[in-house]
Amino acid sequence: MLKSAVIPVCILIAFSFNASANGVLVDGKPFASLKSAISSIKDGSRIYLQAGTYTEGVYIKASNIAILGEPGVVFDGALADGKAALVLAGDNVEVESVECANITAPAGNGACIRFEGADLVARDIHVHDCESGIMTASDAGKVEVSYSRFERLGNRNGYSHALYIKADELHFRSSAILSTKMQGSGIKSRSKKVVVENSIIATLNGVDSRLIDMANYGELRVRDSILQQGSNSSNSQLIAYGLEKQIEQEFEINKIVIKDNLIFFDRRQANVLVQSRLEHERIVSGNIFVGDFNNPNEFIEGNLWYMSREKARVASAPYLPEINEKQIVMDRIRIIGDAQND
């Protein structure tokens, strides 16, 4: 399931110099390490990283830059400014083909990327066994995450998450968030709009809070994806919408759209698809629900509901189909499964 949930789109870079394990090119100029290259990074720079393990993080102020890694670039335990492996303060930044592991911070939310500008593209990013994945510190611009994987992230009993985003928009495509731990959420958003498509967000054997938490309301669209609430999820809600205390609506559009997804409820206790306050509109259609959950009559119109994996003729947990198998599995469930509301 994990391999095809993320389709690598790495840029292969041929270095024309004999670099050390952390060789770097900035606008064609070679450096022995990323740290030694910092003073040469300016607005518009292209930074190419040679495969290897990077143990020092960096703080970069420049805008309109791209950080592009060879396959095998790993930031292991790297930290800059007490925040993340890559602390990026400029606007219009692209990061591609980077792995982050074992990143911790004094505040308990050490991330792979801490973005403090507007407009970030993160592509082919693999973050695992860290406290956080990607965090933002600005409420402007768009964050686009694609072909990426986030695994076993979380810390501080619910205050660290795979993605913690405050922006105009977050787009999460062709990616996976798996086994979030220590009551973190897969996506914690304070953004105006969040779009999740062609992706997997699953508890598996983690101890997460919620798959998606829209703390400040806004527009949420989840489509063509696989969602799974695991047996160890600490909250009953798969999706939370505006549940934090003393949070007022600040966006013009406050809407929930959940369409054409395969959704598994594997939590032994109560399962809730969406718990919300003050949404203006909710559209839930074309989905297949597998497993028992609260208030099904509120959601099953326009969807199909199967009381258990056995009723759906699907293998027992923790099995999940790969994302490119989703439509085939949904079609098979419709044909041979025993639906509650067919």
HUGIPE-V144917 format. One record per residue. RES is the residue in one letter. PHI is phi in radians with two decimals (* if undefined). Layout:
res={RES RES}
phi={PHI PHI}
This chain:
res={M L K S A V I P V C I L I A F S F N A S A N G V L V D G K P F A S L K S A I S S I K D G S R I Y L Q A G T Y T E G V Y I K A S N I A I L G E P G V V F D G A L A D G K A A L V L A G D N V E V E S V E C A N I T A P A G N G A C I R F E G A D L V A R D I H V H D C E S G I M T A S D A G K V E V S Y S R F E R L G N R N G Y S H A L Y I K A D E L H F R S S A I L S T K M Q G S G I K S R S K K V V V E N S I I A T L N G V D S R L I D M A N Y G E L R V R D S I L Q Q G S N S S N S Q L I A Y G L E K Q I E Q E F E I N K I V I K D N L I F F D R R Q A N V L V Q S R L E H E R I V S G N I F V G D F N N P N E F I E G N L W Y M S R E K A R V A S A P Y L P E I N E K Q I V M D R I R I I G D A Q N D}
phi={* -1.24 -1.17 -1.48 -1.20 -2.27 -1.86 -1.06 -2.26 -1.07 -1.58 -1.54 -2.07 -1.73 -1.50 -1.78 -2.44 -1.49 -1.66 -1.29 -1.06 -1.99 -1.09 -2.40 -2.00 -2.07 0.92 1.55 -1.67 -1.44 -2.37 -1.32 -2.69 -1.15 -1.08 -1.25 -1.60 -0.97 -1.16 -1.67 -1.45 -2.27 -0.95 1.55 -1.21 -2.04 -1.96 -1.92 -1.88 -1.38 -0.95 2.71 -1.74 -1.87 -1.86 -2.03 -1.46 -2.41 -1.95 -2.16 -1.65 -1.16 -1.82 0.99 -1.97 -2.27 -1.96 -2.15 -1.85 -1.19 -0.98 1.79 -1.42 -2.27 -1.63 -1.95 1.18 -1.38 -2.61 -2.18 0.98 1.15 -2.20 -2.82 -1.15 -2.11 -1.79 -2.09 -1.77 -1.52 -1.72 0.97 -2.06 -2.11 -2.22 -2.42 1.05 -2.32 -1.96 -2.24 -2.54 1.04 -1.70 -2.28 -2.34 -0.97 -1.39 1.55 -2.31 -1.04 -2.07 -1.24 -2.20 -1.95 -1.88 -2.07 -2.01 -2.13 1.37 -2.17 -2.02 -2.08 -2.31 0.99 -1.83 -2.13 -2.09 -2.57 0.99 -2.02 -1.42 -2.41 -1.74 -2.17 -2.19 -2.11 -2.17 -2.23 -1.80 -1.95 1.44 -2.09 -1.98 -2.05 -2.08 -2.54 0.87 -2.24 -2.47 -2.25 -2.37 0.96 -1.93 2.47 -3.05 1.06 0.87 1.76 -1.86 -2.28 -2.43 -1.08 -2.21 -2.18 -2.19 -2.16 -2.79 -1.11 -2.55 -2.09 -2.05 -2.10 -2.29 0.86 -2.44 -2.48 -2.15 -2.33 0.98 -1.06 -2.15 0.90 1.14 -1.38 -1.80 -1.11 -2.14 -1.94 -2.17 -2.14 -1.63 -1.17 -2.54 -2.24 -2.12 -2.05 -2.59 0.91 -2.37 -2.11 -2.21 -2.51 -1.23 0.88 -1.73 -1.38 -2.16 -1.71 -1.66 -2.48 -1.23 -2.39 -2.23 -1.60 -1.16 -1.91 1.13 1.58 -1.82 -2.09 -2.23 -2.14 -2.56 0.93 -2.26 -2.04 -2.09 -2.45 -1.68 -1.53 -1.19 -1.82 -1.03 -1.44 -2.03 -1.33 -1.46 -1.21 -2.22 -1.91 -2.38 1.21 -1.60 -1.19 -1.20 1.05 -1.80 -1.75 -1.16 -2.16 -1.90 -1.22 -1.85 -2.32 -2.52 -2.12 -2.24 -2.22 -2.37 1.06 -1.94 -1.85 -2.16 -1.88 -1.88 -1.90 -1.28 -1.23 -1.49 -1.05 -2.08 -2.26 -1.14 -2.40 -2.06 -2.50 -2.29 1.20 -1.25 -1.43 -2.68 -2.37 -2.16 -2.27 -2.67 1.28 -1.61 -2.01 -1.77 -2.14 2.05 -1.39 -2.65 -1.27 0.92 -1.07 -1.10 -1.32 -2.20 -1.38 -1.07 1.45 -2.33 -2.02 -2.21 -2.08 -1.09 -2.68 -1.07 -1.07 -1.13 -1.47 1.04 -2.07 -1.01 -1.18 -1.07 -1.64 -0.98 -2.39 -1.20 -1.25 -1.10 -1.36 -1.75 -0.97 -1.16 -1.10 -1.13 -1.10 -1.11 -1.13 -1.05 -1.07 -1.41 -1.91 -1.35 -1.92 -1.39 -1.24 -2.13 -1.30}
